Amino acid sequence: MPFRKSRWIEKYSKDEENLLHFLPSTEKNYLIDARQVINENKQYQQNEYEGMFVVDEKKIKTNWFNHYDVLVFISKGEDIKIAE
């Protein structure tokens, strides 16, 4: 995950229009149960959010909770190594 920048993660976790805002912390891995979120907070079913990462300065907003059942955040990503 070479595109991940700690400063981006920290910045977007403070942005209420970004999915990272829903995480209690960016220091651990998290699984967000989208169905549970919208069942407990009906207003989230109508709101659009930016994805966990902005790609090429494009802010892609959609209602992620209606598209996915589960969202996963991996705190400490690393580059893959292909076994030979």
C-alpha angles and dihedrals in degrees: 000000000000093000092065114105121189091218091054092050091049093046095049094043087066093049111096090206093060127080091231087071089073093063118098088216138353091220095082138045115262139191114205114204100213094194092054092048094053093041090055095038112032093185090068090064089068100039126094120218137187115253121259089268133031110229119210092343090297115132107212110195123187139135097275093179090064094048101047135038093206134021120200128204118192110198103196106036121181138192115268121246118213113220115227 
